[in-house]
Amino acid sequence: MSKFIFTIILSEVLSRKGINVSLSESEKDQLYMELLRYFGLAGGLNICESLERAWQDPYNRSEIERFIISWIRRKMRKSLPSGYQPGVI
């Protein structure tokens, strides 16, 4: 169930920020697990409820958004060929 909440959160963040990126299921799983670990939710009893409560708190919401955006940016940078500099001709 917490994976469902995460999917809703991810969709909301991407649409609100206007980011059009397609993540594979393994990338979504990796982001999900890293998010849970980063916010200390991994291994908890009510991960779903904790994640939903964190999302409803304005401060935690902004931190979750920041984490997701940063994670996606890092992933995109790693996938670029070495020596590639976007915007440089």
N, C-alpha and C positions, 0 to 999 in steps of 0.2 A: 504494500500500500504506500509506503514512503517513496518508492520509485515512481508511483503515479503522481504524488505531490511534487516530486522533483521535476518530472516531465512538464507539469503545468507551470512551475516556476521558471524553468528553462525557456519554455515557449513565450512566456510573458516578458522575460528579460530581453530575449532576442527581438521580439516584435516592438517593444517599447523603445529599444535603442536603434531600431532599424537595421539590424544585422541580418544579412541573408547568408547563412552558412548551413551546410548540411553535415551533420555529425553521424558517423556510423554508430551502431549499437555498442560496439566495444569502446568507442570514444565517450559516449554518453555514460556508460558504466564506469569508466575511469574517472570522468569528471564528477560523477555522483559520489564515488568512494572518496575521492580527494576532498570534496566539499564536506562530507560527513566527518572525515578525520580532522580537517582544518578547524571546524567549528566544534569539535569535541563531541559529536553525536554518534560516532561509530561505536557499536557495541552496547549502546543504550537499550533500555527496555522498550520505550515508546518512541522510536525514531520518527515515525510518521507524525505523531502529535508534536514532538519537539521541533521538527522541521517546519511544520505548519505554524506553530507559535512563533518561531524565530522569524518567519516570513512576514507575519503580521506586525511585528515590532519595527517601527520606522528605522531605527539605527541598524538593527540586524539585517533588514531588507536591503539597505544601501550597501552594507558589507557583503552580503551574498551576491548582489548584482556586481559589485566591484570584483569579487573573486571569480565569478563566471566569465566576465569580460576579459579579465587578465589571463585566465586559463586559455580562453579561445585565442587571444592574441599570441601567447607563447606557442600554442599549437601551430598557428599559421606561420609564425617565424621559423619554426623548426622544419616546416614542410617546404619552405622556399629553397631553391638551389643555392649552394654556397657561392658567395660573390655577388649575388643578386641584390641590387639596391633599388627598391621601388621608387619611381619618380625621377630617377637619374638617367639621363640620356647620354 
